[in-house]
Amino acid sequence: MKKILSNKVILAGVAVVAIILVALLWHSHVTLKEEAMKRTEHMLEKTAMRTTSYLNEVETVTRNMEWQVMNNMCPDSLLAYTHRIVELNPNLNGCSITTEPNYFPKLGHNFSAYTVRQGQTIVTDSVTSSGLAQFIMEWGGEHYRYKRGYRNVIDEAKRLNEAGLNCPLAIETSGHAALRENHFLDDGMYLVTVLICEAMRLKQEGKELTDLIADLREPVESAEIRLDITAEDFRSAGRLAIEKVMDHAAFAPGWHIAPDNREGVRINFDLEGLNDGWFLLRLSVHDPVLPLNIESDVKGGVKRMAEALYAVLDGAEGIDLGKLRDFIEAK
């Protein structure tokens, strides 16, 4: 009887402990959720205040220049005003003055004088596409390709700023992004808040976030192949393979070593035109692998570049080309 009573007491005690643990877990969950909500609201409010301040600055600039613009409506003067506005306002990345249709008939149906602030450098990892480089350039920036790894791109962006370059963003293709205005923290919550604020602003104009990258050129084909390194000293074997590709590219027609690459070897390839394909061969940060990224702006270009690279690497000691061969044969 005593044993049964003891078992009941133990069971009751276990039940009480379980209830307490559940209550504690629930309380912790609620507390964490509330803290996260408070943090998000604070960041959203802070970002909204900063955005409002920038918008007020733009409105003030517009009002101050309005009378000069209205009294000097000629193309050269309008362009000079856009230059002056950007020069005097460091928070403005660009300025455009657009007239009504046919205001300057000799210059076409539509006319717009604009100035984009030059010199902003965007740091990315090494595997980004040529379309992104063109997109950044068209927006008045400079694309700076660096090594894989979000810590690498962030540290390089900090170094560039310390060296005097205007570098507001470090971003990796995995999605990690750090902004200078947020002390280059790898803070996804902050980034989401910035995007939400921008989405709200665009919605008032009848636009969406994706409209911002409408002009971003995507490749026609792309592939990633990981070549295993079988040599015991895999780093030395990988470096020798990369050097072999560089030696070939120095003399091969249609092969151009990319000048803006800082990891492995990146080759711009002539397929049907100039630089309408590329591949990047690099050493993995941790594994005995040579990751190979290939992109083409023409159909069938990825296979052609893979075949050309296979011919160069065939016989390279310590490099298993099986996956590259399988990729070629499967196409």
N, C-alpha and C positions, 0 to 999 in steps of 0.2 A: 504493500500500500504506500509505504514511504517512498519507494522507488518510483512508483507512478506519479506521486505528488511532485517528486524532484524533477521528473521529466517534464511535467506540466509547467513547473516554475521556469525551467530552462527554456522551453518553447515560448513561454510568455515573454521571458527576457529577450530572446532573439527577435520576437515580433516587435517588441518595443524599440530595440536598437534599429531594426530595419525601418520602422516608421520614422524614427529620428533621422536616420541617414537620408531617407527619401525627402523628408522635410528640409533638411540642410541642402541637399542637391537642388531642390526646387527653389529654395531661397537664393542660393548662389546663382542659379540660372536667371532668375528674375532680376537680381542685383546687377549681374553682368549685362543683361539686356538693357536695363535702365541706364547703366553707365555708357554703353555703346551708343544708345539713342541720344544721350546728353552730349557726348563727344561729337556725334554726327551733326546735331543741331548747332552746336557751337561752331564747328568748322564751316557749316553751310552759311551761318550768319556772318562769320568773318569773311568768307569768300564773297558773299553777296555785298557786304559793305565795301570791300575792295573794288568789286565790279562797278558798284554805284559811283564810287569815287572816280574811277576811270571814265565812266560815261559822263559825269559832271564836267570832268576836265575837257573831254571832247566837245561837249556843248558850249563850254566857255570859249574854247579856241574858235569854234565855228562862228559864234556871235562876234568875237573880236575881229575876225577877218572878213565878215560878210560885206561890210560897206566897201572895203578895198576891192573885193572880188567883183561886186556889182558895178563898180565904176571903172573896172579895167578888164572888160570881157574880151580878151584876145588870147589865143592859144598859149603863146609864150608866157604871158603874165600868169595864167592859170597854173601852168607847170611850175613857175617860180614860187607861187604861193604854196603849192603842195610841198615843195622842197623846204620852204621856210617853216611850215607847220610841223613837219617831222623833225626838223633840226632843233626847234625850240621846245619840243615836248617829248622827253625821253620815254614816257609810257605809251607813246603811239608808235606802232610798228609800220604804219603806212597811212597815206592820205590820198583820197581820190575826189576830184571835182568833175561831175558829169553834167553835161548840158541836156537840154531838150533835144529831141530828134531834129535833124536838119538845121541846127543852130549855126553850124559852120558847114555849109553845103559843099565847099571845095574839099573838105576833109572827110566826107562821107556822111552816111545817115546818122550814125552815132559818134559822139566824141566824148572822151574822158581823159583828163590829165591826171596822172597819178605818180606817186613816189613811194617806194618801198624801202624801209630801213635796211641797209646792207650790213653784212658782217656777223649775223647771228649764226653760230655754229651748233649743229645738232649732232651729238655723239650717239652712234648706234653700234651694235656688234657687227661682226664681219660678214654675216650671211644675208644681209639686206639686199634687196633687188636694185637693179639699175633704174627702174621706174621710180623708186623712192628718192634716189639721188636727184633725178630730174625734177620731181615734185618739189623737193626742198629748194632747189635752185630757182625754180619758177616763182616761188614765194619770197625770193630774195635772201635765202639762207645758204649756208655751206654745209655739205654732208661730210662728216668725219667718221669713217669706219674704223672700229677698233676691235679688240679681242672679244670672244665669247665670254659670257659670265656677267651677271648684272653688277657685281661688285667692281669688275674691271672697268665697265663703261662709266660708272658713277665716279670712281677714283680718277679716271682720265678727264672727265668733265671738270672736276674740282681743280685738277692740275692746270688745265687750259685756262680756267678763269684766273687762277693765281698768276699765270704767265701773261695775262692781259687780254685774252680773247673773250669775246662776248658769247658765252655758252650757257643758255638758259635751260637746256634739257638733255638728259641722258636716258636712253631707252633701249631695251633689248627686245628681240623678236619673241621672247617668251611672254612678254607683257609687262615685265618690270619696268617702271618708269620713275624717274626722280627729277623734280623741278628745283631750280635754284631758289625760287621764291619760297620754297618749303625746306631750305637748307640741305637739299639733295638727299632727303630721306626717302627710302624705298617704302613709301606710304600709299598703299592702294586706296585707303579711305579718302585721303586728300585728293587723289587723282579722280576718283569717282565723283566727289563733291564738285570739283572744277567742271567735269563733264556735264553734270546735272545742271549747273548754273548756265553753261553754254547752251545746253539743249533748251532750257526755258527761254533764253534770249532769242534763239533761232525760231522757236515756235511762234513767238510774237510776229516774226517776219514771214511765217508760213513755210519755214524750212525745217530740215532735220539735221542731226549730227552728221549723217552720212553724206550730206551735201558738201561738207567741207573737204571730202576726199574724192569728189566726183571726177576730178581730173587726174587722179592717181592711176598711172598706167600699170596694169597687171600683166605678167608674162603669159604667153600662149601655152607654154608647157613648163613644168618644173619637176625636179626629182631630187631625192636625197638617198645616197647609198653609203653605207659604212663599211669600209675596207678593213678587214682584220689584219693586224700585224703579228706575224708568228715568231719573229726574232726575239731572242731573250732581251736584248737591249732595244726595246721597241722605239724609244725616242730617237736613237741614232738612225735606225732603219727608216723611220718616218721622215726624218730630215733629209736623208739621202734621196728618198723618192721625190720629195718636194723639189730638191735641187735638180734632179733629173728633168722634171717638168720645166723648170725655169731655164735650164740650159737649152732645151728643145725650143721653147717659146722665143728665145732670143733671136733665132734665125728662121723659124717656120713661118711661111706666108699665112696671113689670116689669124695668127696668134699674137695677142698684145698683152704684155704684163701690165696689169692695172696699177697706176701710180698711186692710187689712194687706198691701198690695202696694207694692213699692219698685222696680218696673221696668216701664216701659210703662204700659198700662192693663189692669186686670183687672175684668171685669164679672160680677157675680153676677146670674143670670137667673131670672126666675119663669116656669116652663113650666106645670106642673100644680099646683105648690105654691110655697112661698117658697124661693128660692135652691136650686132643684133642677137647676141647670145653670150653667156659667160658661165664659167664654173670656178668653184673655190675648193681647193684641196688643202686641208690643215690637219694638224695633230690634235687629237682629243685632249682636253684639259687633264683628264684622269685615266682614261682607258687606253689599252693598246690598239687603237683604232685610228684610221684616217677617214674622217667624215668628208664626203664629197657632195657638194650642192651644185646643181646645174639648173639654169633657167634659159629659156629660148623665147624670142619674140616671133619665131616662125614655126610652123608645124613641122615636126620631124627633126627639129634642130637638136633636141636633147639627145636623141640616139646618135646623131652624127658626132656630137662632141664626146659622148661616151666612147664611141668607137675610136676616135682619134686619141683620146687619153689612154685607152687600153693598149693601143699600139706603142705608145711611149713607155708605159709602165711594164709592159710584158717582159718578164725576165728580171724585174727588180727583186733583189734578194730580201727575203723576209716579209714580202707583201703578198697576201692572199687575194687574188683578183677574181675569185669565184663568184662573188656577189655582183661584181661589175659585168662579168661575162653572162651571168644569168639574166641580168637586166637587159643587156643588148639582145640576147636571143629571144627574150620574151616580147620584145616590141615588134 
